[in-house]
Amino acid sequence: MTTLSETVLSGGTPEEIERADVPREYLAAHLDAADTDMFRGMRDKDVRKSLRVGRVPTPELAPDEVLVAVMASSINYNTVWSAMFEPIPTFRFLKQFARQGGWAARHDQPYHVLGSDASGVIVRKGSGVRRWNIGDHVVVHPVQVDDQEPATHDDAMLGQEQRAWGFETNFGALAEYSVVRASQLLPKPAHLTWEEAASNPLCAGTAYRMLVGDHGARLKQGDVVLVWGAAGGLGGYAVQFARNGGAVPVGVVGSPEKAEAVRRLGCDIVIERSEIELDGDPSDDPAQVIAIGKKLGTIIRERTGRDPNIVFEHVGRATFGISLFVASRGGTVITCGSSTGYQHVYDNRYLWMRLKRVIGSHAANLQEQSECGQLIGSGRIVSTMSQVFPLSETGEAARLVQKNGHIGKVAVLCQAPSAGLGVTDQRLRDEIGAERLAPLVDVGGTQ
């Protein structure tokens, strides 16, 4: 452990942190550019084989950046895609970014440090950073934008230079240290542990924009919201936002264990995939898609009295046609991903003749992330973390997500020596209740 790490972990003052030397190298979960063809022709692209945990050089900071000592991170599906080198190797993103020149050129390296969620402590800041100081406890908004681009000032997600941090940029979160733009920083909720806080940003912010924000489905009280993969990282937050906003969440899950997890998050109506005979990808058989849709629609009407106003879609090819079929007349399907495949097949009659809408959504802008963080900070939205792995076992954590063997979010301890650390407002934590703040931990287990 370096002197800087020791100083941070011992609760050193900002002055003591600043006096401690930044190490020339740090431990990080990363990909190697030489491995990009390693899975060619293979069916099982086991991410444990491509994700390396080793030392990489510490980059120099740009004026608008900070260096964060990462206490904890979490696994998102973009890390799985990266480690599978699909749909393209992410080294192409780094080269594209580097073509801007200047500070962007640093990102084109023969290694790619992954990770888009982080909680930690600022240990250095660039000369242009104004609102943040060394020693601040922060979480990281997982979107990097260009503040000199006009579209960014309308909605940051519309900017051409908007990038997913730790996926389309280097020096991400699954590491002892990470490079972060000041425009990505938000205060860490003081009542949460490092790993609870790190599990929230990407999935919670994405779900917030999809359901609550002005750019999404504009959820309102009384809406029926169908949530696919309700026990996953995104789905677990979608259930909470729907319930918190006075809507009726209907969760679809793959097992009784996952059904129990979703009920703990406040979803009273839970449908297992076996009830609608959904096994695998039915999208190549239009008749089967409609048959499954009819079964699902019947169950939802029996339990809620009507069709879903909003379908929260991120599964992709295997469910998209069903989603479009079951959405109510004039209803909305909002999609942010395609974990089962990007090429969606659906019957367009159910879109145009029943006046439905499809909305594409991607991550969140900083204002939406801040609003989401306020709900988390008040205890109204809670972490969906179920398991915690050490940084050395990042490959195992990512493999669990790759195989859909997880519930909620899978956290990774980076510099935090153990789980349960980082709480600076114990009174609020006690008031809300620790069991309420991480309701899925004993469902998913810990490592």
PEMOQUI-V215605 format. One line per field, one symbol per residue. phi: phi as a letter, one per 40 degrees, with the letter a starting at -180 (. if undefined). psi: psi as a letter, one per 40 degrees, with the letter a starting at -180 (. if undefined). burial: + if it has 9 or more other ideal C-beta (glycine too) atoms within 8 Angstrom, else -. A space follows every 10 residues. Layout:
phi: ???
psi: ???
burial: ???
//
This chain:
phi: .ccccccccc gccdcccccc ccccbacaca bbdcccbcbd gccccccccb cbbacbcccc cccbbbbbcc cabacbcccc ddccgbcbcc cccccccccc ggcccdccbc bbcchbbabi bcbaaccccb cbbdgccbbb ccbbbbcccd cdccadcccc ccbccgbbbc gcccacbacb cdcbcaccdc cbcdcccccc dccccccccc bbcccbcfdb dgccbcbcfc cccccccddc cccccgcbcb cbbbaccccc ccccchccbb bcdccbfcbg bcccbdccdc cccccccccc cccbgacccb bcbacgdcbc ccdcccdcdg cbbbbbaacb hcccbaccdc cccbfcbbbc aafacccccc ccccccccgc bbcbdbbbbc dcbddccccd cdcfcbbgbb cbcbcccacg chcbbccccc cchdcccacb ccccgbb
psi: hiddddddde fiiddddddh hhidiihihi ihdeededeh eidhgheddd hihaiiihii hideiihhhh diaihidddd ddeefieihe dddddddded abddddegie ihhihehiia hheiiidehd eiihehhiih hehhiheehd ddedhdeehd ehihhedeii fadgidiihh ideeiihhhd eiiddddeed dddddddddd ddideaefii heihhhhife eadddddddd ddddeeihhh hhieiddddd ddddeehdhh hidddefhha hedegddddd dddddddddd ddeeeiihdh hhhedbdded dddddeiihe ihhhieigee idgihihede dddefiihhh ihbiiddddd dddddddeed hiiehdihii defddddddd ddefeihbih ihhcdheiie iehegddddd ddhddddgee deddii.
burial: ---++++++- -+---++--+ -++--+-+++ +++-+---+- ----+-++-+ +-+--+-+-- +--+++++++ ++++++++++ +++++----+ +-+++-++-- ---++++++- ++++++++++ ++++++--+- -+-+++++++ ++++++--+- ++---++-+- -+++++++++ ++++++++++ ++++++++++ ++++++++++ ++++++++++ +++--++-+- --++++++++ ++++++++++ +++++-++++ +++----+++ +++++++-++ +++--+-+-- -++-----++ +++++++-++ +--+--++++ ++++++++++ ++++++++-- ++++++++-+ +--++++--+ +----+-++- +-++++-+++ +++-+++-+- +++++++++- +-++++++++ ++---+++++ ++++++--+- +++----++- -+----++++ +-++--+
//
